[in-house]
Amino acid sequence: MEKNHEIDLKIVGGRIRAARQRLGLTQEKAAERTDITGQYWSLLETGRERGSVSTYLQIADALDLTLDDIFYEKIGVLRTEKALLKGGDLSDCTAEERQIISETVHALKAALKRTRER
């Protein structure tokens, strides 16, 4: 069976934009954490340009993401949910509540990383 692995660059860019905004960074400030120019970062976020693996690795590192977080919609949430389920019971939470908990954990982790880097 053949699988379609076509990547929608606008969706990928949107995930990058959302992660950057969660960290409170401008495109220029985020780009400064990498070897990418602010202009190229903008092209990636809007889906008008396709980056290399190296480029996406730099972005992931700058935004405290994994490539899965950038390219696969639910994998980051699923990974967080799995970790939470090991240590706590989320069985009485709705899918929306688990999503909020996951996003909160990711935001907290990013904030802690920023504090550590100061």
Residue pairs with C-beta under 8 A, 6 or more apart in sequence:
7 71
8 47
9 44
9 47
9 48
9 49
9 50
10 46
10 47
11 47
11 73
12 44
12 47
12 70
12 71
13 44
13 45
13 46
13 47
14 45
14 47
15 69
15 70
15 73
16 44
16 45
16 59
16 63
16 70
17 45
19 63
19 64
19 65
19 69
20 27
20 30
20 45
20 63
22 106
22 107
22 110
23 30
23 63
23 64
23 110
23 114
25 63
27 38
27 41
27 42
27 45
28 38
28 41
30 41
30 59
30 62
30 63
31 37
31 38
31 40
31 41
33 58
33 61
33 62
34 41
34 55
34 58
34 59
34 61
34 62
35 58
36 44
36 55
36 58
36 59
40 49
41 59
43 49
44 51
44 55
44 59
51 59
56 67
56 70
56 71
57 67
59 65
59 70
60 66
60 67
60 69
60 70
63 110
64 109
64 110
64 113
65 76
66 76
68 75
68 76
68 79
69 75
69 76
76 102
76 106
77 98
77 99
77 102
77 103
80 101
80 102
80 105
80 106
81 90
81 98
81 102
84 90
84 98
84 101
84 102
84 105
90 97
90 98
90 101
93 101
